[in-house]
């Protein structure tokens, strides 16, 4: 008992909700229904509230999504005047 780790707070999402969240992430948002073209954590938190009435902070949701095996990916910024041919030649 001395060396054991405390169990901590139970997860806010159950297995069915996690499966629905994974399905939503994989299928992506529907722009005319969800109002977004790509999922952000704040959008997913809003989606969880609308679907299941579960209030999850962005920080907690980020940990849940990362534990499910997803990573935050974002497009690398590109300068508007960047010459793609010069970059390929380099």
N, C-alpha and C positions, 0 to 999 in steps of 0.2 A: 504494500500500500504506500510505503514511503516513496518508492521509485516509480510508481505508476503515474500515468498522466491523467489529469481530470478529463472527463468526457466532453465538457464544453457545452455550448448551446446547440440544440438540435437544428438541423437545416430548415430553412423556411419553405423550401420546395420539396414536394414528394416526388416519387419516381415518375408518376404520370405527368406531372407538371414539367419535369426535366425533359421527358421524351417530347412533349409538345413544344418546349423551347428549342430543343435540337432540331425538330422538324421546321420550325419557323425560321431558324438561322439558316438551315440548308436551303430552303425554298426561297428565301429572301423576301423582302417586303413587296407588297403590291402598291405601287405609287398612288393610285387613285383611292385606295381604301385606307392605307396606313399613313399617307401624307409624306412619306420619305422615300428616297431612292436607294439608300443603304442603311443598314442597321447601325445605330450607335447604342451605347449602354443605356442612355436616357430613354431612347425609343423603345428598347426592349423592356425596360422597367415599366414604362407606360402600357406596353402591350400585355405584360403580365398582370397589371392591375385591371385592365379592361377584360381580360379573359378569365382570370381566376380570383380577382379581388385580393391579391397578395401584394402587399407593399414591401418592395425590396429596394434598398439604396443602390446607387450605381457601383459603389465600392464592393458591396456584398455580391452583387450580380456579376461583377468582373471576376471575383474569385470563383464563383459558381461556373461561369462560362470557361474560365481557364482550367478548372478541374475536369470539365467535360471534354477537354482536349482541343479547344478552339484558341486561337491566338488573335491578338489585335493586329490587323494588317491595314496599312494605309498606303495610298499611292505616294511614290516619291515625288516631291515637288519638282517642277520643271520650269525653268525660266522661259518667258514667252518668246524671247528672241534667240533661243538656243537653236543652233544649226544641227539637225540630226545627222546630216551627211558628214560633217566634220567630226562628230563624236564617233561615228562608225569607222571613219578612216583612222582616227587616233588609236 
